[in-house]
């Protein structure tokens, strides 16, 4: 089975490289501030390959644990599009994610190298896993003290979609509070994004939080957090 998994991962990598664009790759290298290892594959092509692969694996009745092993082969070398494809494929089988999978993807978090990988992993895998197993939310809190900036960002971004739909606000505010003094720009933006999503259903609470913590939060965080606030509340925050 191991050889079949390796063969499948190699085939997926080849499909990506067949549609790689050197010009796009140069654009990616210029766009990202941090060092990345891109191929130059357009986003729609990655999604197309992921959808075709998921259809094939469903027909073959391939188990989720086998899919995760295939995804591991894509994830570990550190190529941007390989990693995005890994996340998309596993995400298409999100209904099978269980508590026991958390430690596996926690290890992926430790290997994150940029915001694109971070946000994709949070949205497609960590978010559905946290929805299935809400007790896992508490495991995000220690991430806020990590030396790895992407783990700290993930602590906030993993709750973005849940918070947008009205869930886990208490935990989300605690995450924001733990990261309020963090001056890494990627973390600042993550905290601002999370507060913005909370504000969709609790604008008064977010405005009050921003005002109470205005000396701790960065301008970047406050600007992001205010985007969805009603004008009157936004004005109060800006005045503070």
N, C-alpha and C positions, 0 to 999 in steps of 0.2 A: 504493500500500500504506500510505503514511503516513496518508492520510485515513481508511482503514479502521481502522487502529490507534487513531487519535484517537477515532473514532466508538465503537469498542468500549470504550475506557476511559471515555468520557463515559456510555455506557449503564450500566456497572458502578457508576459514581458515583451515577447516578440511582437504581439499585436500592437502594443503601445509604440514600440520603436518604428514600426512600419508606417505610422502616421505622424511621426515627430517632424517638427518644422524648425530648422536651425534659426530662422529669423525670429520666430516666437521665443525660442530658447534665449536668444540674446536679449529680447525684451524682458523676459522673466528675470534674468540676471541683473538687469538694470533696475527693475521695479522693486525687488526685495532688498531691504536694507541689510539683512543678515545673509551670510553665505548659504546658498542652497545648491542642490544638485538636480536641476531640471532637465527634461528631455525636449520640451517645446511642444507638448501634445495639447491641442485645443480641448477645452472643457467638454464640449458636446461629444467629442470622440471618446473621452474617458467614460462618460455616462453610457454611451452606446455599447462599448465593450463590456461594461459592468452589467448592463441589462441582458445582453446576449449570454453572458456567462451564467448569470443567475437563472435564466430560463433553461439552459443546458443542465445545470446542476440540480434543478428541481426535477427535471425529467429523469435524471439518473438517480434520483432519491439520495443524493449525497448528504450526509449528516453535517450538522453545524460544526461539530468538532473537527471534521475533516476540512471544512471550508476555512476554519480559523487557522489550521496548519498551512493551507495554501496561502492565506493572507499573510501569515508570518514570513513566508518566503519572499513575498512582495515588500513587506515592511522593513525587515532588518537591514538590507543594504543601504537604505537611506535615500533612494531616488524619489523625488517629489511625486511624480505621476504614478509610480508604482504604489506609493503609500496611499494616495487618494483612491486609486482603484481598489486597494485592499479594504479600505474603509467602506466604500460604496457597496462592494460585494457582500461583506458581512452585514451591513446595514439593511440589505434587502431580505435578510433572514432574521431581523431584529426580534420577531415574535418568539424565537427560540432562546434568546439570551436569558441566562439565569445568574443567580448570585455567585455561583462558582466561577463564572467567567470574569468576575471583577479583577482578580489578581492578575489575570493574563493581560488585560488591557491597561492595568496600572503599570505593567512593565513597558507597554507601548508608550505611555505618557513620559516615562523616563528617557525615551529616545527621541522625543519631539525636538525639532530644530527650527520651526518657523510657525507663523500664525495660521497659515493655510492648512497645514496638517493638524494643528491644534484644534481649530474651529470645526474642521470636518469630523475629526474623531469625537469631539464633544456632541455635535449635532446628530450624527448617524449611529453612534454606538453608545456613548455614555448616557445621553439623554434617554433613549428607550430603556436602557438597563436601569436607570434610576427611577423611571416611571414604574417598571415592573417590580422593583425592589426598593421602595422608599427608604428603608432602613439604611441603605448604603449612602444616603446623602451625608450622613455624619462623617463619612470617610474623606469628604472633600475638605473638611476643616483643617487637618494637618497639612494639606497641600499649600495652604497660604503661607507657611513658614519654610517652604522648600527653597533651596539655592537655585533651582532651575526656574527661570522666568516663565517658561511655557507651562510648567505644572501650576504655578501660581495663577497664570491667566486661565488655565483650564478649570481651576477651582470656581471661578466666577462664570465662565462661558458654559460650563456643563449644566448650569441651572437656567440659562437664558430662555430656552423654549418652554420649560416648565413654568417659569415666572410669568412669561407672556400670557399663559392661559390660567393664571391665578393660583399656581401651586407653589408650595415651599417658600413662602415669603419670609417667614421667621428665619429659616436657615440662610436664605439669600441675603437678608440684612446683616446677619452675623458674618457671612463671608466678606461682604463689603466692608464691614467694620474692621475685620482683621487685615484687610488690604488697603485701608484708607491712607496709610502713611507710605505706601509703596510708590516709589518714584520711577519705576520702569514704565516706559510709555506704553508698552503692550499690555501691561497689567492695568494701568490707568484706564485705557480704552475698554478693557474687559469689564472692569468695575462700572464704568459709565454705561456700558451697554446693558449690564444686568439691572442697574437702577432704572434705566429707561424702560425696560420691559416691565418691571414692577409698577412703574408709574401709570401704565395703561389701565390698571384696575385700582391702584391705590395712590393717586396723584398727591393727595394731601400728606400722606405719610412720607413719600419720597421728598417732597418739598421741605417738610419739617426736618427730615434727616440731613438733607443738604445744608440747610441753614445751621443746624446744630453742629455740623462737622465742617463748616466752611473753611476753617483754618487748617484742617487736616487733609482735605481732598485737593487734588490738583485742578487747575483750570480745565485741563483736558477732560478729566472725569466729570466735572460739573457741566461742561458744555454738552457732552454726550448725554448725560442724565436728564438734562432739561429739554431735550428735543421733542418729547411728546407731552410735556406739561402744558396745561391751559395757560394762555398768555398772562393772566393775572398772577398765577403762582410762579411762572417763570420770572416775571418782573420782580417778585419778592426775593427770589433766590439771587438774582443778579444784583439787586440792591444790597443784599447781605455781603 
